[in-house]
Amino acid sequence: MSYKALFDLSGQVAVVTGSSKGIGRVIAEALAEAGAKVVVSSRREESCAPVAEAINVAGGEAVAIPCHMSKGEQIDTLVDGAMSKWGRIDVLVCNAAVNPHFGPMATVTEEAYDKVLNTNVKHNLWLCNRVIPQMAERRDGAVIIVSSIAALKGNDMLGIYGISKAADAQLARNLAVEWGRSNIRANCIAPGLVRTDFARALWEDPERLAKATATYPLGRIGEPEDIAGAALLLASPAGRFITGQTLVVDGGVTISG
C-alpha cells in the first residue's frame, strides 16, 4: 500500500452524529477532505444543512440528515436515509452526547440520569447495531465513539457524564470483540478539554481557563482539529490494526501531576 493511501477515504461513506458544530463538525469536514461522502447529522435540519453545504462548496460531498439521538426512533431515519442516498456506511462516528447535569451525583434527578445514559450509551449501541451488520457483509468498517477523559478519573461535577463515557469505552471494546472477525474496528477517542460550545463553561472564564492550562503539559487546551486528526487515523487504512482502544487526546493532562 502506498503511504499516500493510508489516510485516503475515497469511495467511503461516513456518518457523523452531532456534527453541526464543534468536534463533530470538524471531524465531518476532515473525513470529507480525505475523500469520504459524509452524512452530517444533528438534532435540527437547519443546524446541519449549512455544514453539509459548506462541505459541498469546498469540493466535498455531503448530505444533511437530522437525527435527535435522545429519540431512539429517529435512528432508523438516519440509517435508512444514508443507505438510500449512498447504499452503504463505511465509517460511523458516534459523537452526539448530552450532559444536562453539572454537579455531584448525589443531586442528579432520575430524568437527567436516564437522559445521559440513554443518549450517550444506549442509543449509540442501537445505532451501531443498525449500521455494523452491513459493514460486516463487506468485511470492512470503522466505528469511532467520542468518549472523554471524564471516563478515566473521578470528578466532583461530571460524575454521571463520566459514567456514560466510561460505558462508551467498554461499548467500543465489546464491539471490537464481537465484530472483529468481520474486520470491523471499533475505538474511542477520549478528548481532554476542547474549545467547543459543549465545554464553554469550562474555558470561557479566564480564571478557569488559566487553572486548566496550568495542568496541561502542552500549556493549552484542545481545539476541535486536534480530535479530527485522531478520528481520521481511526477511520482510515492507517488505523486498520487498531481496535478496542481508547485513544486519549488530552494534551497530556491525564499523565501530569
N, C-alpha and C positions, 0 to 999 in steps of 0.2 A: 504493500500500500504506500502511495506517495504521502509524504508528511504533510503536503498541502491539503490532502483529502481528510486529514484527521479531524478537522473541525467543519467539514462540509456537510450540510444538511439538505442539499439539493434533492428534490423529489420527495422529501419527508413532509408529513403534516403534523403540526404541533398544536395542542390545545392548552391554553394557559388561563387558569381561573384567577379571578381577582386582578385582571391585567389592565384596568382602566387608568391606573396611576401607580406611582411608587415602584416597588421591586417588581411587581408583576408586569407592569408596562415595559420596563427596561428589559426584562427577560424576553418578552414577546418581540421587542424590536431587535434584540441580539439574535434570536433564533431566525427571524425573518432575514436579517442581513447575512446570516450563514446559509441562506437558501431555502429555508422551510416555508411552507404555506402555513399561516398562523390563524388560529381561531382566537380572537380577542373576546374575553368574556368577563362580565361583571354583573352587578345586580340590575343596572338600568341600561337600556339601549342607548339613551342619549349620552351616557358616560363612555361606553366602549366604542361606539361608532367613530368618533373623531380619532381614536388611536388607530383603528383599522385603516381609516382614510389616510392618516399620516404615513403609515407603512406603505400603502399603495402608491402614494405620491412620491415616496423615496425610492421607488423601484421594486419594492417587495410585493408580496401577495398576501392579503389578509381579509378576513370577514369578521363581522361582529355578531355574536350570538349571546344574548343576555342569559344569565342564569344566577338566581339567588341561591347560594349554597346552603342557606339556612332552611330552604324549602326543598326537601328531597325530591318532590315530584318534578322539579324543573331540571333535574339531572338528565332525565330522558330527553328533554327538549334539546339540551346542549349536545349530547352524544348523537342523537338522531340527526340534528342539523349539520354537524360536522361530517357525518358519514354520507349524508345526502349530497353535500357540497363537493367532497373530495374522495369519498369512498374508502377512507382509511384514517387511522390515527396512529402515528408512529411514536410521538412524544407526548406525554401527559405531564403537565406541571400543575400540581395542586398548591396554589399559593393563597387562595381566598381563606381568610380567617377573621374571627371576631374576638373582641375582648370587652364585654360590657361591664366587667367588674374589675376595678382597680382598687385593691385593698386587701386586707387579710382574709384568709379563708374562713375565719370564724364569722364573718359578716356577709358572706355570699348568699344570695337567695337561691332557692331551688330553680327558679326560672332562668336566672343568669347562668347557673352551673350547667343546666341542660343545654342552653343555647351554645355555650362554649364547646362542650364535649360533642354535641350533635354536629355543629358546623365544622369544627376543626378536626374531628376524628371520624365520626360515623359516616358523614356524607362524603368524606374523602374515600372511605372504603367502598361505599356504594358506587361512586364514580369509577374507581379502579376496577370494580367487579364488572361494570358495564364496558369498559374500554379494553382491558387486558386480553380477554379471550380472542378478539380479532387480531391483536398483536401476535398472540401465540400461534394462530393459524399460519402466519407468515414467518414465525420463528425469529422475530426481531421486534424490539421495542424498549423504550426507556420511560420509567416513571420517576418523577422528581417531586418530593414533598418538601415544602419550605417549612422547616421547624424553627427553632430558636435556641439561643444559649440559655434561655429560661428553662429549658428541659434538662439542663446539666447541673443545676445548683438550686438551692432554696432561695426564696425571695419573699420579703415582707409584704409586697404589694401585688405580685404577679403569680401567686401560687396556683390558682386554678388554671390560668393560661399556661403555666409551665407544665402542669399535669397533662394538658391536652397535647402539648408539643412533645413531651416525652412519649406519649402514646403514639404520636405520629412516627417517631423514630422506630418504635417497635413494629408499627404497621409496615414500614419500609423493609425492616429485616424479615418479617414474615412473608411479605410479597416476594422478596428475593428468593426465599427458600421454596415457596410453593410454586413459583413460576420460572425458576432458574433453568430447569431442564428444557424449557421452551425458548431459551435465550432471551428472557426478559430481565432487564436490570431495574432495580428499584433502590433509590437512595434518598437521603435527606440532605438538605442544606440547613445549617444552624447559624443564622446571622447573629452578630452582636448588634449593638445599637446602630441603626441606619437612619440617615436623614430622609424620613418619609413622613407623610401626614399621619400614618398609623402611630408613630412614635413621637409625634410633635411635642407632647407634654414633657418628654424626657430630654429634648435637645433645644427647644426654643428658648427656654430660660437660660440666660448667660451663666448664672451661678451653677445650675445643674449641669450644664454643658462642660464647664470648667472642671467640675468634680469628676465627670465621666471621662473626659480626655486625659485627665491626670492618671487614670488607671490603665489606659491603653498604651502598650509598649510602642505602637506606631505614632502615638501622640495625636490621634484624630479618631473620630467616629467613622462609620462606614458610609459609603454612597451607594445608591442602587446599582450602579455599574459594577461595583465590586462583587455583588451577588450574581449579576448576569453572567459574568465570566465563569463562575463556578457552575452555573446552570448549563452553559454551552459545553463545558467539559463533560458533564454527566450525560448530556443529551446526544453527544456526537460520538463518532468512532473512537475518538481519543479516550473516552471513558468506557470502552467496551469490556474491560476486565475489572470494573469497579461495580460492586453490587452489595446491597445490605449495609451500606456505610452511612454515617452521619458526618458530612464534611463541615467542619467548623470554620466559619469565615467571620472572624471577630477582631481582627487587628491585634490578636494575642491577649485579649483581656482575660480569658479564662485560664491562662497559664501564668498570669502575672500576680505577684504578691501585692 
